[in-house]
Amino acid sequence: MRAVLVADDGPLAGLGHRRRLEALAAALGALDVETTVVALDAYRPGGDVDLVVIDSYRERADDRGRFDARVVAAIDDLDRDLAVDVVVDPSPGADGSRHRRARRVLAGADYAIVDPALVVARASTSEPRPADPVRRVVVTLGASASGAEVG
């Protein structure tokens, strides 16, 4: 099986879309799926692709002239009601009601895409613990350029 994962990329998109697809690529790779992650601007339809997954706010995944494969999936948390085979909406509290035209919807925080390496690390009991009390934690939400707007 061959999959192409297409992410919004660049200074206006940050790193969140790409990082989610890199995590998905790792999980698919463990299932022996030949997977390629590409930036939205570099994606060209064609070839023998079984699955294309689009994680983009700039383009609609249901544009079959732009995205074509046996199965088209979208990672989408916007109110766009995409007509694709699968929509993954990992927003906490999402119930799938915004995605009526998709054949299948995976909605809610249970479907958040997390790198398999992090899941293994969390489950491990042999992970080292900090010697000193943790006083600061840094949480980042994307990595877009300062002042960037989502279109």
C-alpha positions, 0 to 999 in steps of 0.5 A, spaced: 500 500 500 502 507 498 500 513 502 501 520 500 500 525 506 499 532 504 501 538 510 500 545 510 507 547 511 511 554 511 511 560 515 504 561 515 502 554 517 507 553 522 509 546 524 503 542 527 500 540 520 506 537 518 508 534 525 501 530 525 502 527 519 509 525 521 506 521 527 501 518 522 507 516 517 510 513 523 504 509 525 503 507 518 510 505 517 509 500 522 504 497 518 508 496 512 505 502 508 509 506 504 508 513 506 511 519 503 509 526 507 509 532 502 508 540 503 501 542 500 505 546 495 509 540 492 504 535 492 502 533 485 496 528 484 498 522 480 501 515 480 499 509 484 497 512 490 492 508 495 491 513 500 492 521 500 491 524 507 490 532 507 491 536 513 490 543 510 486 549 512 488 552 505 485 547 501 479 543 501 481 535 501 474 534 497 477 537 491 478 531 487 481 535 481 487 537 486 487 530 491 485 523 488 487 516 490 483 510 492 481 513 499 481 520 500 482 522 508 482 529 511 484 531 518 480 537 519 477 541 525 473 546 521 466 547 519 467 545 512 463 538 511 468 535 506 465 530 501 471 525 503 472 518 505 474 519 512 475 525 516 479 525 522 476 531 527 481 530 533 478 537 537 476 535 544 468 535 544 467 534 537 462 529 535 462 528 527 455 532 526 459 537 522 462 532 517 455 529 514 458 528 507 464 524 509 463 517 509 466 515 515 468 520 521 473 519 527 471 525 532 473 527 538 480 527 542 480 519 542 483 520 535 488 525 536 494 523 532 500 522 537 507 520 535 507 512 536 514 513 540 511 518 545 505 513 547 511 507 548 515 512 552 509 514 556 507 506 557 514 505 559 515 504 567 523 504 566 523 512 564 527 516 568 524 521 573 527 528 574 531 528 580 529 535 582 521 538 582 519 540 575 518 548 576 516 550 569 513 546 563 513 549 556 507 548 551 507 550 544 501 550 540 504 550 533 510 554 530 507 559 525 511 566 524 509 572 529 503 575 526 501 570 521 494 569 519 490 562 518 486 563 511 
